[in-house]
Structures are given as C-alpha cells and as structure tokens.
Amino acid sequence: MSIKKIPRESIVMNKILDGIWSGSNIAEVLPATGDTKMSCGIHELFESETIVEKSPVDDVLYILEGEIEIDSDGIVKKFQAGDFAYLPAGVRQKFTVRNRVKHIYVSYPCNWSGE
C-alpha cells in the first residue's frame, strides 16, 4: 500500500447506535476493518461513564474539545483540549465525561477481534 489521502469532505460523523459507545458520534477515518495496521478517527462523547474491561489495542488520543477523565488500570488523569493521552492495551479503562469531549484517536493494532 502507498500513501493514502482521506479528503475532509469524506470525513463524516455518525451516531453509534449500540455497544459500549452507544450514543456517541464517530468518524472512522481509517477503520479497524480496513487495509491498514492501525485505525484512527474522531470520536465525540457526551455525559457518560464507559468501562472497557480489557482494552484490545494501544490507543493515542488527542483531545480537540472539552474534558475527559480516564482511569487506566487504577491510574486516574484528567485530559482537556490540547492534551495527548496514551492508553496501553490489555488493561481496564474507565472513561468519564461530565459534559462533552471530542478527540482524535489512533489505535494499534486494529485487529479488534483479537485475531
């Protein structure tokens, strides 16, 4: 595969209707089911508390707007616009949003099923 361009007009936010992220919005720029070794996109969450018992991938988040509190295996930190977060695979994570947050995520590897 060679260099890839994703034009801004093709980046569309869609409502997640089911699963643990239900009610949030996502634009999958490089989807986990695609032809890359990583996935990335934009994720917008509203007031919520979400628990991922064992994260299947390493994630890097860049907070665009708002604030989020992340508990990664017992270590709790707050992140706001302009902050980066690194979240390791294999640990329990709790995401607490008191109002709204929008962030860019990059996940690796993107084999969500664990294959």
Secondary structure, 3 states (H helix, E strand, C coil): CCCCCCCHHHCCCEECCCCCCCCCEEEEEECCCCCCCCEEEEEEEEEEEEEECCCCCEEEEEEEEEEEEEEECCEEEEEECCCEEEECCCCCEEEEEEEEEEEEEEEECCCCCCC
